[in-house]
Amino acid sequence: MIKFVVLGHRRSGSTLLLCDLLVHRNVYMFGELFNESEDERRRAFVSGLRGCTVARRRGIDENRFYRDGQDAAAFLKNLVFYDHYWEPVAVGFKLLYHQARNDENGRHAWDYLVADKDIRVIRLVRHNMLESMLSLRIAYQTNEWARLKNETESPVAVPAPMHLSPEECEDYFNQIEQSQEWARNMFSDHRLLEVDYESDLCRGFQNTMHRIHDFLEVPRRRARKMLQKQARRTPAEQIRNYQQLKAHFAATPYAGWFQ
């Protein structure tokens, strides 16, 4: 059995990757086991149990999802990364940088992942953090976090152009950079695969999923993008004070995000 974690920040392509791994017959893919919402945690836990005969034999069901106050390390060890005996599978879950941070028992999840060098890490990177921040703001406003391809229901209305202050942009950029650097250092001794949102997921999805299959030592299968891109306006159209931000970041490493 191969153990792994998909690590990244919000709006970095993790749901797109997760959707494809969910349908791989040799992968048990849990979602956000430490999401802030209990309902989301339950759904995330159920997704990884689907079709698992070993879980049924052990009496593991959807009611054993993670709850606040539990020891997160014990939860991962006993209810996620349990021994699958003869099954040639990879078992993993999705973890965002801000999750499992609110209490000491929750933070044990990070301690466990860092300490177990057998756990492989798929680290997602979205280089254009302006687009990531904008996507996050729109998702909060519309409450639409993912959209399936060929979905018949009409998409939610695009929000009116919004104002982003230079200060809040800098705070967001710094926060993501610090999280990425921390993860790079803490998991430096793990087997790690870095996946780039722009070039790997958006423009090279099939080859990228084959790289991930190889990394997880499961058979390659034809990958399908199950989600459609939600952005319907460019940042220049969606950000009311775009020119102000462009001038503010002109002499910084972020200048290339402003066309």
C-alpha positions as CSV (number, residue, x, y, z in Angstrom):
1,M,0.0,0.0,0.0
2,I,1.2,3.5,-0.9
3,K,0.2,6.3,1.5
4,F,0.0,9.8,0.2
5,V,-1.3,13.3,0.8
6,V,-2.4,16.0,-1.7
7,L,-1.1,19.2,-0.2
8,G,-1.9,22.8,-1.3
9,H,-3.8,25.9,-0.8
10,R,-7.4,26.8,-1.8
11,R,-8.0,27.3,-5.5
12,S,-4.8,25.5,-6.5
13,G,-6.5,22.7,-8.5
14,S,-6.8,20.1,-5.8
15,T,-10.5,19.3,-6.5
16,L,-9.8,18.8,-10.2
17,L,-7.0,16.3,-9.3
18,L,-9.1,14.7,-6.6
19,C,-12.1,14.1,-8.9
20,D,-10.0,12.0,-11.3
21,L,-8.3,10.0,-8.5
22,L,-11.7,9.2,-7.0
23,V,-12.6,7.0,-10.0
24,H,-9.3,5.1,-10.2
25,R,-10.0,1.5,-9.1
26,N,-6.6,1.2,-7.4
27,V,-6.9,4.4,-5.4
28,Y,-8.9,5.1,-2.2
29,M,-9.0,8.9,-2.2
30,F,-10.4,10.8,0.8
31,G,-11.2,14.4,0.4
32,E,-10.7,17.2,3.0
33,L,-10.8,15.1,6.2
34,F,-10.1,18.2,8.3
35,N,-12.4,20.7,6.6
36,E,-14.0,23.3,8.9
37,S,-17.5,21.8,8.2
38,E,-18.5,18.5,9.8
39,D,-20.7,17.7,6.8
40,E,-17.8,18.2,4.5
41,R,-15.6,16.0,6.7
42,R,-18.2,13.2,6.6
43,R,-18.4,13.4,2.8
44,A,-14.6,13.4,2.5
45,F,-14.4,10.3,4.7
46,V,-17.1,8.5,2.8
47,S,-15.4,9.1,-0.5
48,G,-12.3,7.1,0.6
49,L,-14.3,4.2,2.0
50,R,-16.2,3.6,-1.2
51,G,-15.8,0.0,-2.3
52,C,-13.3,-0.8,0.4
53,T,-13.9,-4.4,1.6
54,V,-11.2,-4.1,4.3
55,A,-13.0,-1.1,5.9
56,R,-16.2,-3.1,6.1
57,R,-14.4,-6.0,7.8
58,R,-12.9,-3.6,10.3
59,G,-16.3,-2.0,11.0
60,I,-15.2,1.4,9.6
61,D,-18.2,3.4,8.4
62,E,-19.1,7.0,7.6
63,N,-19.9,7.8,11.3
64,R,-16.2,7.5,12.2
65,F,-15.2,10.7,10.3
66,Y,-12.9,13.1,12.2
67,R,-14.5,15.3,14.9
68,D,-13.0,18.2,16.7
69,G,-11.0,17.2,19.8
70,Q,-10.0,13.8,18.5
71,D,-6.3,12.9,18.2
72,A,-5.8,13.6,14.4
73,A,-2.7,11.4,14.3
74,A,-4.6,8.4,15.7
75,F,-7.4,9.1,13.3
76,L,-5.1,9.0,10.3
77,K,-3.2,5.9,11.4
78,N,-6.3,3.8,12.3
79,L,-9.0,5.0,10.0
80,V,-7.3,6.3,6.9
81,F,-3.9,4.6,6.5
82,Y,-4.9,1.2,7.9
83,D,-3.3,-1.9,6.4
84,H,-5.1,-3.0,3.2
85,Y,-3.4,-6.4,3.2
86,W,-3.1,-7.8,-0.3
87,E,-4.7,-4.9,-2.1
88,P,-2.4,-3.1,-4.6
89,V,-3.7,0.3,-3.8
90,A,-2.7,3.8,-3.0
91,V,-4.5,5.6,-0.1
92,G,-4.5,9.3,0.3
93,F,-6.4,12.5,1.3
94,K,-6.4,16.2,0.6
95,L,-5.0,18.6,3.1
96,L,-4.9,22.4,2.7
97,Y,-2.3,24.4,4.5
98,H,-4.7,26.2,6.9
99,Q,-6.5,23.0,8.0
100,A,-5.9,21.0,11.2
101,R,-4.4,24.0,12.9
102,N,-7.0,25.1,15.5
103,D,-6.0,22.9,18.4
104,E,-3.2,20.7,19.6
105,N,-5.1,17.5,18.8
106,G,-5.7,18.6,15.3
107,R,-2.1,19.7,14.7
108,H,-1.1,16.1,15.5
109,A,-2.1,15.4,11.9
110,W,0.8,17.5,10.6
111,D,3.2,15.9,13.2
112,Y,2.2,12.5,12.0
113,L,2.6,13.3,8.3
114,V,6.0,14.9,8.8
115,A,7.3,12.0,10.9
116,D,6.2,9.2,8.6
117,K,8.7,9.4,5.7
118,D,6.8,6.6,3.9
119,I,4.0,9.0,3.2
120,R,4.3,10.5,-0.3
121,V,3.4,14.1,-1.0
122,I,1.8,15.6,-4.1
123,R,2.3,19.3,-3.6
124,L,0.2,21.7,-5.7
125,V,1.5,25.1,-6.8
126,R,-0.5,27.8,-8.4
127,H,2.1,30.5,-9.4
128,N,-0.4,33.2,-10.2
129,M,-1.6,34.0,-6.7
130,L,-3.6,37.0,-7.9
131,E,-5.9,34.7,-9.9
132,S,-6.0,32.3,-7.0
133,M,-7.1,35.1,-4.6
134,L,-9.7,36.3,-7.1
135,S,-11.1,32.8,-7.6
136,L,-11.3,32.4,-3.8
137,R,-13.2,35.7,-3.4
138,I,-15.6,34.8,-6.1
139,A,-16.3,31.3,-4.6
140,Y,-17.1,32.9,-1.3
141,Q,-19.5,35.3,-2.9
142,T,-21.3,32.8,-5.1
143,N,-20.9,29.7,-2.8
144,E,-19.9,27.8,-6.0
145,W,-16.6,26.0,-5.3
146,A,-16.6,23.6,-8.3
147,R,-18.6,23.1,-11.4
148,L,-18.9,19.8,-13.3
149,K,-18.5,19.7,-17.0
150,N,-21.8,19.5,-18.9
151,E,-23.7,20.5,-15.8
152,T,-27.2,21.4,-16.9
153,E,-28.1,23.8,-14.1
154,S,-27.4,27.4,-15.0
155,P,-24.2,28.9,-13.6
156,V,-24.5,31.4,-10.8
157,A,-24.3,35.0,-11.8
158,V,-20.8,36.5,-12.1
159,P,-20.3,38.9,-9.2
160,A,-19.8,42.6,-9.9
161,P,-16.2,43.8,-10.2
162,M,-14.6,43.9,-6.8
163,H,-12.0,46.0,-5.0
164,L,-8.8,44.4,-3.7
165,S,-6.5,46.6,-1.7
166,P,-2.7,46.3,-2.2
167,E,-2.4,45.4,1.5
168,E,-4.8,42.5,1.5
169,C,-3.1,41.2,-1.7
170,E,0.3,41.4,-0.1
171,D,-1.0,39.6,3.0
172,Y,-2.4,36.8,0.8
173,F,0.7,36.4,-1.3
174,N,2.9,36.3,1.7
175,Q,0.7,33.8,3.5
176,I,0.8,31.4,0.5
177,E,4.5,31.8,0.0
178,Q,5.2,31.1,3.6
179,S,3.0,28.0,3.6
180,Q,4.7,26.7,0.5
181,E,8.2,27.3,1.9
182,W,7.2,25.7,5.2
183,A,5.9,22.6,3.4
184,R,9.0,22.4,1.2
185,N,11.2,22.3,4.3
186,M,9.1,20.1,6.4
187,F,8.6,17.4,3.8
188,S,12.1,17.6,2.3
189,D,12.8,14.0,3.3
190,H,9.6,12.6,1.7
191,R,9.1,11.4,-1.8
192,L,7.5,14.5,-3.3
193,L,5.9,15.3,-6.6
194,E,5.2,19.0,-7.4
195,V,2.3,19.7,-9.7
196,D,1.9,23.1,-11.3
197,Y,-1.6,24.4,-11.7
198,E,-1.0,26.4,-14.8
199,S,1.2,24.1,-16.9
200,D,0.4,20.7,-15.5
201,L,-3.3,20.8,-14.7
202,C,-4.6,23.3,-17.1
203,R,-2.5,22.5,-20.1
204,G,-1.1,19.0,-19.6
205,F,-3.7,17.2,-17.6
206,Q,-3.5,13.7,-19.2
207,N,0.3,13.5,-18.9
208,T,0.2,15.0,-15.4
209,M,-2.2,12.3,-14.2
210,H,0.0,9.6,-15.7
211,R,2.9,11.1,-13.7
212,I,0.8,10.9,-10.6
213,H,-0.3,7.3,-11.4
214,D,3.4,6.4,-11.7
215,F,4.3,8.3,-8.5
216,L,1.5,6.3,-6.6
217,E,2.5,3.0,-8.3
218,V,-0.9,2.3,-9.7
219,P,-1.8,1.5,-13.3
220,R,-2.2,4.3,-15.7
221,R,-5.7,5.1,-16.9
222,R,-7.2,7.6,-19.2
223,A,-7.8,10.8,-17.3
224,R,-10.8,13.1,-17.8
225,K,-11.2,16.7,-16.6
226,M,-14.5,16.5,-14.8
227,L,-14.6,20.2,-13.8
228,Q,-14.9,23.2,-16.0
229,K,-13.0,26.4,-15.4
230,Q,-15.2,28.8,-13.5
231,A,-13.5,32.1,-14.3
232,R,-15.6,34.0,-16.9
233,R,-13.8,37.3,-16.7
234,T,-10.1,38.2,-16.8
235,P,-8.6,39.8,-13.6
236,A,-8.6,43.2,-15.4
237,E,-12.3,42.8,-15.9
238,Q,-13.2,41.4,-12.4
239,I,-11.0,43.7,-10.3
240,R,-12.3,47.3,-10.1
241,N,-9.0,48.8,-9.1
242,Y,-6.8,46.6,-11.4
243,Q,-4.7,49.5,-12.6
244,Q,-3.9,50.6,-9.1
245,L,-2.7,47.1,-8.2
246,K,-0.7,46.9,-11.5
247,A,1.1,50.1,-10.6
248,H,1.6,49.0,-7.0
249,F,3.2,45.7,-7.9
250,A,5.1,47.0,-11.0
251,A,8.6,46.7,-9.4
252,T,8.0,43.4,-7.5
253,P,8.2,39.7,-8.4
254,Y,4.4,39.8,-8.9
255,A,4.5,42.2,-11.8
256,G,4.1,39.4,-14.4
257,W,0.6,38.7,-13.1
258,F,-0.6,42.1,-14.3
259,Q,-0.8,42.3,-18.1
